[in-house]
């Protein structure tokens, strides 16, 4: 496994969401499963992932697939008591930093619960007033 992917994997399982930002390219792109938009930049993506880490319950990775600069981390968790399965689709840049992270999840009901939980968090987090412009 690529060292960046291994560090990401381990930090997420440890709940070290702040440390994950060190693995990101400055201009990282993050596509969430809850709406069709892209968060851009290390500060914005770190803030979003920090909240996601607090919403996911009983998170674990089931398997990791990939090679070179393209990786898939399959996970399962609960959101508000609802079961979820998802994939982190990660692309690394030439420096080995996370350049793009796209998350896909199912089922629809759980994705809706994630969206609701994240909207509540974003609405009360002053960082997001500034970071809203990071959306494209």
N, C-alpha and C positions, 0 to 999 in steps of 0.2 A: 504494500500500500504506500502511496506517496506520503512523505512526511507531513505535508500540510493537511491532507485528508485525515491522517492518523491523529494529528493534534486537534483538528476540528472535532472529530469523533469523540476523543477523550474529554475535551473541554465541555462539550455539550452534555455528556453523561455526568460530568462532575458538577454541572450547573455553573460553570465559569463562563458566562455569556460576555462579560467584559473583556476577557482575554481573547475571545474569538476575533475581536476587531484587529488584533495584531496580525492575523493571518490574511486580512483583506487587502486588496489593491485599493489605492486612494479613490479610484473611480469605479468601484464595484457596482454591479447592478443586481438588484433583488426583485424577483417577481413572486409575489405572494399567491397563495391559492384562493384568496377570498375575493379578489376583484382584479380587473384587467388594467394594471398599472405597473410601473416600475419605480422602485425606490433607487436613488443613485447616491453614491458616496458613502464613505466609511462611517461617518457620524450618523447619517440617517439609517443605514442598514443595521448598525450596532444597536441603535435605540429600538428599532422594530424587533430584532431578534431577542433583545433583552426581555421585552414584554411577552413575546411568544413563549420563551422559556418558563415564564411564570404561569402561563395559561395551560400549557401541556401538563398532564398528570401521568404518572407511571410510564414515562417515556423510556423507550429502549430501541436500539438499532437491531434489526433482524439480520441484515446482511449488507455487505459493501461490494459493489461491482465496479470495475473500471480499469483503466490503464492510461498512462501518459497524462494528458491534461483533462480527461473527461471521466467523471465519477458519479455513481449513483449510490446513495445511502438510503436503504429501505428502513422505515421506522414504523413503530406502532405506539399509540398512546391513548389517553382518554382526554376529552374536553368536556367539562361539566358533566362527567359521568358517562358520556357517549364514546363508544369505541371509534378508533380512527386508524387507518393505514395510510402511509404516505411515502413520498420519495423526495429526497433532496438531490436535485440535479446540479452538479457542481462543475464549473469550468475553471481551470487554472490558467494563469498567464505564463509567459516565458520565465518570469522570476519565481514561479511556484506559488504565487499569491492567488487567493480566490478572486476571480474576475467577474464571475456570474454565478448566482445561486437562484434556482427556480424551484419552488415547492409545489408539488401536486399531491392532492389528498382525496380520500373518499371515506365515508359516504357523504352525500350532499348535506344531510341534516347536521353532521358534525362540523362540516366546513361553515355552515351557517352559525353554529354555536361559537366557533372561533372568531368569525367576523364580528359577532355581537360583543364578545368579550374584548376584542382588540379595539373596537370603536369606543367602548367605555373607557378603556385605558388611555387611548389617544386623546380623548376629550378632556381628560384631567391631567395630562402631562404637558407642562409648558414648553418642553423641548419641541413638541410637534407643531406648535404654531409657527415656529421658524422653519422646521423641517418640511412642512407641507409643500413648500416650493420645490422640494427635491423630487416630488412626483412628476412624472411626465404624462 
